[in-house]
């Protein structure tokens, strides 16, 4: 018995949940930099990004470029699904302990619950690859997380450029892939989230423009 109806996913979930907990608790309790709720709130996101972004890039290449449909469902995909689910669950758990003030309703609780539900649904139809590809879209989030924990490496322009490339352009590419690769109406999730990403990017452009104008005064 486990959280998901897939033993590989359940094993990966358990292993990664324990490992991320050990790393998180060790680092945040040992270094002054990670004493604030804001810095702790981004730690798990940054940590999982080291794994999910390269794997997402690999799946994008295999499925979209090489058109190797064996990558729609394989053990690595199930392992990655378990890892990402463990991150989402861990973030919800440690938010209650260390950074509840930083966990927003929309981008935190609702986002995580929706993605956990998506993982369960993709596993129900016995596939994982299409969702694993979306790991590429975590690049701007990773930059934001890293820049929040290490302000000296913050890159607002890098965030904006990668957001445009991944959350809008690549998201549109993934939307088309969902249309062709998946049965039913799973592509509607991509349709629904694209306007949200465009709105976020518009907001970033406004803020970045004001920042540059003030800096040049």
C-alpha positions as a Python dict, from the first residue, in 0.01 Angstrom:
ca = {
    (1, 'X'): (0, 0, 0),
    (2, 'X'): (118, 351, -71),
    (3, 'X'): (18, 701, -169),
    (4, 'X'): (-7, 618, -540),
    (5, 'X'): (-115, 310, -729),
    (6, 'X'): (238, 245, -856),
    (7, 'X'): (513, 84, -651),
    (8, 'X'): (798, 265, -826),
    (9, 'X'): (633, 600, -761),
    (10, 'X'): (565, 511, -398),
    (11, 'X'): (925, 401, -340),
    (12, 'X'): (1065, 716, -502),
    (13, 'X'): (821, 927, -302),
    (14, 'X'): (933, 774, 29),
    (15, 'X'): (1305, 787, -47),
    (16, 'X'): (1304, 1146, -170),
    (17, 'X'): (1078, 1268, 110),
    (18, 'X'): (1324, 1131, 366),
    (19, 'X'): (1632, 1261, 181),
    (20, 'X'): (1494, 1612, 129),
    (21, 'X'): (1388, 1624, 494),
    (22, 'X'): (1737, 1533, 609),
    (23, 'X'): (1900, 1791, 382),
    (24, 'X'): (1644, 2061, 463),
    (25, 'X'): (1658, 2018, 840),
    (26, 'X'): (2037, 1990, 844),
    (27, 'X'): (2104, 2298, 631),
    (28, 'X'): (1834, 2528, 768),
    (29, 'X'): (1933, 2448, 1127),
    (30, 'X'): (2305, 2487, 1062),
    (31, 'X'): (2351, 2807, 860),
    (32, 'X'): (2251, 3161, 954),
    (33, 'X'): (2151, 3238, 596),
    (34, 'X'): (1856, 3001, 628),
    (35, 'X'): (1715, 3125, 957),
    (36, 'X'): (1438, 3338, 804),
    (37, 'X'): (1103, 3202, 680),
    (38, 'X'): (1164, 3360, 337),
    (39, 'X'): (1494, 3180, 277),
    (40, 'X'): (1357, 2850, 407),
    (41, 'X'): (1047, 2877, 189),
    (42, 'X'): (1254, 2846, -128),
    (43, 'X'): (1499, 2579, -17),
    (44, 'X'): (1303, 2270, -123),
    (45, 'X'): (1213, 2431, -456),
    (46, 'X'): (1578, 2498, -529),
    (47, 'X'): (1678, 2149, -421),
    (48, 'X'): (1430, 1960, -639),
    (49, 'X'): (1515, 2186, -933),
    (50, 'X'): (1860, 2029, -956),
    (51, 'X'): (1683, 1706, -1051),
    (52, 'X'): (1354, 1795, -1218),
    (53, 'X'): (1494, 2050, -1468),
    (54, 'X'): (1756, 1822, -1631),
    (55, 'X'): (1510, 1531, -1637),
    (56, 'X'): (1238, 1751, -1786),
    (57, 'X'): (1483, 1866, -2053),
    (58, 'X'): (1571, 1505, -2133),
    (59, 'X'): (1206, 1405, -2172),
    (60, 'X'): (1136, 1712, -2387),
    (61, 'X'): (1417, 1613, -2621),
    (62, 'X'): (1323, 1247, -2637),
    (63, 'X'): (950, 1296, -2689),
    (64, 'X'): (931, 1615, -2895),
    (65, 'X'): (1259, 1618, -3090),
    (66, 'X'): (1337, 1248, -3131),
    (67, 'X'): (969, 1148, -3119),
    (68, 'X'): (1056, 844, -2910),
    (69, 'X'): (717, 747, -2767),
    (70, 'X'): (872, 491, -2531),
    (71, 'X'): (946, 790, -2308),
    (72, 'X'): (576, 849, -2250),
    (73, 'X'): (591, 575, -1989),
    (74, 'X'): (908, 432, -1839),
    (75, 'X'): (1057, 370, -1496),
    (76, 'X'): (1258, 694, -1489),
    (77, 'X'): (936, 885, -1544),
    (78, 'X'): (768, 706, -1256),
    (79, 'X'): (1068, 774, -1031),
    (80, 'X'): (1054, 1141, -1125),
    (81, 'X'): (680, 1156, -1060),
    (82, 'X'): (747, 1019, -711),
    (83, 'X'): (1026, 1270, -651),
    (84, 'X'): (813, 1567, -757),
    (85, 'X'): (517, 1445, -551),
    (86, 'X'): (746, 1414, -247),
    (87, 'X'): (867, 1771, -300),
    (88, 'X'): (510, 1902, -318),
    (89, 'X'): (411, 1713, -5),
    (90, 'X'): (727, 1815, 178),
    (91, 'X'): (677, 2180, 90),
    (92, 'X'): (326, 2167, 232),
    (93, 'X'): (448, 1998, 550),
    (94, 'X'): (748, 2221, 622),
    (95, 'X'): (548, 2534, 540),
    (96, 'X'): (338, 2457, 847),
    (97, 'X'): (653, 2426, 1056),
    (98, 'X'): (885, 2696, 926),
    (99, 'X'): (734, 2931, 669),
    (100, 'X'): (357, 2941, 684),
    (101, 'X'): (361, 3318, 621),
    (102, 'X'): (539, 3260, 289),
    (103, 'X'): (303, 2992, 150),
    (104, 'X'): (42, 3167, -63),
    (105, 'X'): (-302, 3016, -123),
    (106, 'X'): (-294, 3027, -503),
    (107, 'X'): (71, 2967, -587),
    (108, 'X'): (124, 2745, -283),
    (109, 'X'): (-158, 2534, -146),
    (110, 'X'): (-383, 2524, -453),
    (111, 'X'): (-88, 2484, -692),
    (112, 'X'): (57, 2192, -497),
    (113, 'X'): (-274, 2012, -452),
    (114, 'X'): (-356, 2051, -823),
    (115, 'X'): (-19, 1909, -924),
    (116, 'X'): (-47, 1618, -682),
    (117, 'X'): (-388, 1544, -835),
    (118, 'X'): (-236, 1567, -1183),
    (119, 'X'): (34, 1316, -1093),
    (120, 'X'): (-231, 1075, -965),
    (121, 'X'): (-438, 1124, -1282),
    (122, 'X'): (-145, 1067, -1518),
    (123, 'X'): (-58, 752, -1330),
    (124, 'X'): (-418, 638, -1363),
    (125, 'X'): (-385, 643, -1742),
    (126, 'X'): (-43, 479, -1709),
    (127, 'X'): (178, 759, -1837),
    (128, 'X'): (424, 1007, -1689),
    (129, 'X'): (634, 1150, -1972),
    (130, 'X'): (402, 1435, -2072),
    (131, 'X'): (404, 1575, -1720),
    (132, 'X'): (776, 1517, -1665),
    (133, 'X'): (847, 1736, -1970),
    (134, 'X'): (705, 2031, -1776),
    (135, 'X'): (1014, 2021, -1555),
    (136, 'X'): (1165, 2262, -1809),
    (137, 'X'): (914, 2523, -1696),
    (138, 'X'): (1073, 2520, -1350),
    (139, 'X'): (1384, 2703, -1473),
    (140, 'X'): (1258, 3056, -1386),
    (141, 'X'): (1122, 2927, -1055),
    (142, 'X'): (1464, 2783, -975),
    (143, 'X'): (1633, 3113, -1059),
    (144, 'X'): (1387, 3294, -833),
    (145, 'X'): (1447, 3045, -552),
    (146, 'X'): (1826, 3062, -582),
    (147, 'X'): (1822, 3442, -605),
    (148, 'X'): (1602, 3467, -296),
    (149, 'X'): (1835, 3251, -88),
    (150, 'X'): (2148, 3410, -235),
    (151, 'X'): (2058, 3774, -320),
    (152, 'X'): (2405, 3837, -462),
    (153, 'X'): (2314, 3602, -749),
    (154, 'X'): (1964, 3738, -813),
    (155, 'X'): (1888, 3796, -1181),
    (156, 'X'): (1560, 3968, -1259),
    (157, 'X'): (1635, 3979, -1631),
    (158, 'X'): (1733, 3612, -1633),
    (159, 'X'): (1406, 3528, -1463),
    (160, 'X'): (1204, 3726, -1717),
    (161, 'X'): (1379, 3580, -2022),
    (162, 'X'): (1353, 3221, -1902),
    (163, 'X'): (991, 3276, -1801),
    (164, 'X'): (908, 3392, -2154),
    (165, 'X'): (1094, 3100, -2311),
    (166, 'X'): (962, 2825, -2084),
    (167, 'X'): (630, 2932, -1929),
    (168, 'X'): (491, 3085, -2247),
    (169, 'X'): (670, 2963, -2562),
    (170, 'X'): (752, 2610, -2447),
    (171, 'X'): (421, 2589, -2264),
    (172, 'X'): (247, 2648, -2597),
    (173, 'X'): (460, 2373, -2751),
    (174, 'X'): (367, 2136, -2469),
    (175, 'X'): (-1, 2228, -2516),
    (176, 'X'): (14, 2104, -2876),
    (177, 'X'): (193, 1788, -2764),
    (178, 'X'): (-76, 1720, -2505),
    (179, 'X'): (-338, 1757, -2779),
    (180, 'X'): (-170, 1494, -2995),
    (181, 'X'): (-27, 1255, -2736),
    (182, 'X'): (-296, 1221, -2472),
    (183, 'X'): (-652, 1089, -2490),
    (184, 'X'): (-938, 1301, -2361),
    (185, 'X'): (-913, 1664, -2263),
    (186, 'X'): (-585, 1684, -2071),
    (187, 'X'): (-467, 1959, -2303),
    (188, 'X'): (-726, 2186, -2142),
    (189, 'X'): (-503, 2210, -1834),
    (190, 'X'): (-236, 2364, -2054),
    (191, 'X'): (-494, 2591, -2217),
    (192, 'X'): (-617, 2711, -1878),
    (193, 'X'): (-271, 2785, -1736),
    (194, 'X'): (-126, 2965, -2041),
    (195, 'X'): (-326, 3289, -1982),
    (196, 'X'): (-216, 3281, -1617),
    (197, 'X'): (149, 3263, -1726),
    (198, 'X'): (97, 3545, -1977),
    (199, 'X'): (-61, 3760, -1706),
    (200, 'X'): (228, 3688, -1468),
    (201, 'X'): (478, 3779, -1741),
    (202, 'X'): (292, 4102, -1813),
    (203, 'X'): (310, 4188, -1443),
    (204, 'X'): (684, 4116, -1441),
    (205, 'X'): (736, 4342, -1746),
    (206, 'X'): (560, 4629, -1570),
    (207, 'X'): (761, 4587, -1251),
    (208, 'X'): (1091, 4541, -1436),
    (209, 'X'): (1021, 4850, -1648),
    (210, 'X'): (954, 5061, -1340),
    (211, 'X'): (1270, 4924, -1175),
    (212, 'X'): (1484, 5014, -1477),
    (213, 'X'): (1330, 5361, -1503),
    (214, 'X'): (1392, 5434, -1137),
    (215, 'X'): (1747, 5301, -1165),
    (216, 'X'): (1822, 5532, -1459),
    (217, 'X'): (1691, 5845, -1287),
}
